[in-house]
Amino acid sequence: MAPAHGMPRSRPERGQAAVELALVLPILLLAVLAVVQVGLFARDRLVLEQASRAGAREAAVTADEEQVRRAVLAAAPGLDPGGIAVEVVRAGSAGDPVTVSLRYPDPVRVPFVGWLFPPAVELRATATARQEFA
């Protein structure tokens, strides 16, 4: 097909678009995969935030730390239960705050982007509630 200005296309330019695509496509694919990994980190951070709130609600009504841990794990689907560190800090009695802090080493799961990120990103979440029991 001839260009609009009427001059025929020269032969060496025929494969230029394919070469440009071959050069740019790996970089573009790597960028897309990195964005997907960042999205997974963000999702896991939101799940951990929700789990810390669930743990704080449970800690507000019970002194049993194992029950608080079960509430945290139930509210964190998709996260490795063995990787979640739960810390409960109480101050005083009824009406005083109880704080549940979580730590989770979130591993890189998307292939080919491991060299862009550390082996695991440590996520943290904290929630506080008022104790309801004496």
Buried (B, 14 or more C-beta within 10 A) or exposed (E): EEEEEEEEEEEEEEEEEEEEEEEEEEEEEBEEBBEEBBEBBEEBBEBBBBBBBBBBBBBBBBEEBEBBBBBBBEBBEEBEEEBBEBEBEEEEEEEEBBBBBBBBBBBBEBEEBEEBBEEEBEBEBBBBBEBEEE
